[in-house]
Amino acid sequence: MSLTDPLPNAQHAYRKTLAAEPAPAIWSMVYRSRAVTPLTDYELYELVQAAQARNEHEAITGLMLYEDGRFYQWLEGPAENVARVMRSITQDRRHTEVEILSDRPAQRRQFGDWRMRLATRGVRSIHSGQNVVVPTDAEIADIAGDKENIAAVLAGFAPAADQLAAPALPPASNGPLQGHAGTLLKDIVVTAVLPELVARHVNTAWRPWPIDARARALADLLIGPDGNAALELLRTLQATEGGIRQLYESLVEPAARRLGDLWGADLCSELDVTLGLAHLQRAIRVLNEEVMLPERPHGLFLPAVLIVPEPGEIHSMTSVLESDALTSAGWDPLIEFPASDEALQDLMAGCWFDALDLSLSASFRREQWLPRVTKTIALARHASRNPALVVVVGGRIFAEDSTAGAQVGADGVSATAKHAERAIRRGLNQRSGAD
């Protein structure tokens, strides 16, 4: 999902669908509305992304103009589909004062294969050139002055007939960040990164990045056509934060949860989430290899920690982040990926461990897995050579539900990778009676 067109084959099939429609099947609708709250650059970007994905499914084309908190939109396509999309629009709580200005049949599509292009001014207009048109001051004055002008102004943005006959395709991908992936990364840098850099330059007082916008942007790239785009975004951001590890809590983990949210909203598949997490882990590994770890402390007691995902959990992101966080703090944890409770029991029986760090998915909540985690912990304690074993759990469900850790019989919870060391030390102190 992006402001650029999909891959050429999908684009060809989409145009073929449009060309096969009989003229009487086209219905045209124009409306205007007011945003409940002004949209940020990235919120506007996401809104258009979602509209394009929906419109492609519904074979709807058109244009959306956004100016000064106002939406002006032209929809066209099969009458039933336009009506269905319009019902969804009127129920969207992000805008109000929805007013239909034109509602009539049409002989042909005014906007060809434009799934939903954006017309806007300012920094928001610096998206990929094939998907944004920039209105003039005169056009803005016309559309804001008299509602009778709105349909005509929107129609004026429509492509000429010769442009519809041979629409431009995205450039062929000759490198990891060419074509669709490169354009998507460019859009995200412009809408989510540059405005923050400008704000930091203008305002001498440091302030944090907008976490939600960055996490959504990173998640978009992770399920996009080229995982290297996510790596390049992280490389750009870490330059301002002092290293990728500084972004675990504020960006990486929220992006992982965002992938789960996209799946929950049927905007991607479970496979997309798994591949996205794999891209994210690869990016973290690549960037961490560029940073020299500090010297391990000497003469200090360093607990022996075994870090594992719950047997059967294919998402190992939480374990990987917590292992790296402990390693960067000077610890020497052992990370393993047991396929079953029996395999984990063998690990516990084969070596002394002070603590077991057990994790579930960073993306999915996995509430239904809590009983099996309870069983896994009980079996691990029984097999452990250490009768005072400390068990700490991590993953999305434990970060979002403060009672989940106690439900499974854990001694502590690492809500984020950054807190793993603290949670383990607290558990060890409680075991020894020092806390």
Buried (B, 14 or more C-beta within 10 A) or exposed (E): BBBBBBEEEEBEEBBEEBEEBEEEBBBBBBBBBEBEEEBBBBBBBBBBBBBBBBBBEBBBBBBBBBBEEBBBBBBBBBBEBBEBBBEEBEEEEEBEEBEEBBBEEBEEBBBBBBBBBBBBBEEBBBBBEBBBBBBEEEBBEBBBEEEEBBBEBBBBBBBEEEEBEEBEEBEEBEEBBBBBBBBBBBBBBBBBBBBBEEEBEEEEEEEEBBEBBBBBBBBBBBBBBBBBBBBBBBBBBBEEBEBBBBBBBBBBBBBBBBBBBBBEEEBBEEEBBBBBBBBBBBBBEBBBEEEEEEEEEEEEEBBBBBBBBBBEBEBBBBBBBBBBBBBBBBBEBBBEBBEEBEEBBEBBEEEEBBBBBBBBBBBBBBEEBBEBBBEBBBBBBEBBEBEEBBBBBBBBBBBEBEEBBEBBBBBBBBBBBBBBBEBBBBBBEBBEEEE
